[in-house]
């Protein structure tokens, strides 16, 4: 069963005030790049954690298959931006090989082996850095667009 993590940004009153005055397309031009930059912190930490857990005796390499994914369908349905870090499914011999199930077994564990949560830890250990990166990039984008 997947864990869902939801955060509300606090301490960003000025940014929130400016966002409320913008049309939705301009909001998206600010939020999507900021969210992608913020999730780069989580992606780097997840790759670092996965490289420590990866078995060097196999030809497949889990960190090569970790990637950031923007869920555009979720945006169309809800109007909210969703950027996630996860394991891409690949064919054998492409990228890091087929590590999809191996990564799931490591992350969630099985009935016979304990879990080594490398992706969940990447987010929980970098929560403040993600928020700070999001706020700084969003403010920069507002200045860049001349909307501050």
C-alpha positions as CSV (number, residue, x, y, z in Angstrom):
1,X,0.0,0.0,0.0
2,X,1.4,3.4,-1.0
3,X,1.9,6.2,1.4
4,X,0.5,9.6,0.4
5,X,2.2,12.6,1.7
6,X,0.6,16.0,1.6
7,X,2.2,19.2,2.8
8,X,0.9,22.8,3.1
9,X,3.4,25.5,2.7
10,X,3.5,27.9,5.7
11,X,5.4,31.1,5.9
12,X,4.7,31.9,2.3
13,X,1.9,34.5,2.8
14,X,3.4,37.0,0.4
15,X,3.7,34.4,-2.3
16,X,0.2,33.2,-1.7
17,X,-1.1,36.8,-1.9
18,X,0.5,37.3,-5.3
19,X,-0.7,33.9,-6.5
20,X,-4.4,34.7,-5.8
21,X,-4.2,37.7,-8.1
22,X,-2.8,35.8,-11.1
23,X,-4.8,33.9,-13.7
24,X,-4.4,30.1,-13.7
25,X,-2.0,30.0,-16.7
26,X,0.4,32.4,-15.1
27,X,0.2,30.4,-11.8
28,X,1.1,27.3,-13.7
29,X,4.1,29.1,-15.3
30,X,5.4,29.8,-11.8
31,X,4.4,26.6,-10.0
32,X,5.5,23.9,-12.4
33,X,9.2,25.0,-12.7
34,X,9.4,25.6,-9.0
35,X,8.0,22.2,-8.2
36,X,10.3,20.5,-10.6
37,X,13.4,22.2,-9.1
38,X,12.2,21.4,-5.6
39,X,11.8,17.7,-6.5
40,X,15.3,17.6,-8.0
41,X,16.5,17.6,-4.3
42,X,14.4,14.5,-3.6
43,X,15.5,12.8,-6.8
44,X,19.2,13.3,-6.0
45,X,18.7,12.0,-2.5
46,X,16.7,9.0,-3.8
47,X,19.4,8.2,-6.3
48,X,22.1,8.4,-3.6
49,X,20.1,6.1,-1.3
50,X,19.4,3.6,-4.1
51,X,23.1,3.5,-5.1
52,X,23.9,2.3,-1.6
53,X,21.3,-0.4,-1.7
54,X,21.9,-1.6,-5.3
55,X,23.5,-5.0,-5.8
56,X,26.7,-4.4,-7.8
57,X,26.8,-8.1,-9.0
58,X,23.7,-7.6,-11.2
59,X,23.8,-5.8,-14.6
60,X,20.8,-3.7,-13.6
61,X,21.3,-0.4,-11.8
62,X,18.3,1.1,-9.9
63,X,19.5,4.8,-9.7
64,X,19.5,5.1,-13.5
65,X,15.8,4.3,-13.6
66,X,14.7,6.8,-10.9
67,X,13.1,9.8,-12.6
68,X,10.8,12.7,-12.0
69,X,7.3,12.5,-13.5
70,X,4.8,15.3,-14.0
71,X,1.2,14.0,-13.9
72,X,-0.6,16.1,-16.5
73,X,-3.8,14.1,-16.4
74,X,-4.0,14.9,-12.6
75,X,-3.7,18.6,-13.6
76,X,-6.5,18.3,-16.2
77,X,-8.8,16.7,-13.6
78,X,-8.0,18.8,-10.5
79,X,-6.1,21.9,-11.6
80,X,-3.3,21.0,-9.2
81,X,0.3,20.3,-10.1
82,X,1.6,16.8,-9.2
83,X,5.3,16.0,-9.6
84,X,6.5,12.6,-8.3
85,X,9.7,10.7,-8.1
86,X,9.6,7.1,-8.9
87,X,11.0,4.1,-10.8
88,X,10.5,3.9,-14.5
89,X,9.7,0.6,-16.1
90,X,12.3,-0.3,-18.8
91,X,13.2,-3.2,-20.9
92,X,16.3,-5.3,-20.2
93,X,19.4,-3.6,-21.6
94,X,17.8,-0.1,-21.7
95,X,19.0,2.5,-19.2
96,X,19.6,0.7,-15.9
97,X,17.7,-2.4,-17.0
98,X,14.4,-3.6,-15.6
99,X,14.6,-2.7,-11.9
100,X,11.0,-1.8,-11.4
101,X,10.1,-4.8,-9.1
102,X,13.5,-4.9,-7.4
103,X,13.0,-1.2,-6.4
104,X,9.5,-2.0,-5.2
105,X,10.7,-5.0,-3.1
106,X,13.5,-2.8,-1.6
107,X,11.2,0.1,-0.9
108,X,8.2,-1.8,0.5
109,X,9.7,-5.2,1.6
110,X,8.2,-8.6,1.2
111,X,6.9,-11.2,3.6
112,X,10.5,-12.6,3.7
113,X,12.6,-9.5,3.6
114,X,12.4,-6.3,5.4
115,X,11.9,-2.9,3.7
116,X,14.7,-0.5,2.9
117,X,12.7,2.7,2.1
118,X,15.1,4.8,0.0
119,X,12.5,6.9,-1.7
120,X,10.3,7.7,1.3
121,X,13.5,8.6,3.3
122,X,14.6,10.9,0.5
123,X,11.5,13.0,0.9
124,X,11.2,12.9,4.7
125,X,14.9,13.8,5.2
126,X,14.8,16.7,2.8
127,X,11.5,18.3,3.6
128,X,12.8,21.7,4.6
129,X,15.2,21.9,1.6
130,X,12.3,21.1,-0.8
131,X,10.1,23.8,0.7
132,X,13.0,26.4,0.6
133,X,13.9,25.5,-3.0
134,X,10.2,25.7,-4.1
135,X,9.8,29.1,-2.4
136,X,13.0,30.6,-3.8
137,X,12.4,29.4,-7.4
138,X,8.7,30.5,-7.3
139,X,9.8,34.0,-6.1
140,X,12.5,34.1,-8.8
141,X,9.9,33.1,-11.5
142,X,7.6,35.9,-10.3
143,X,10.4,38.4,-10.6
144,X,11.4,37.0,-13.9
145,X,7.8,37.4,-15.2
146,X,7.6,40.9,-13.7
147,X,4.8,39.9,-11.4
148,X,6.2,40.7,-7.9
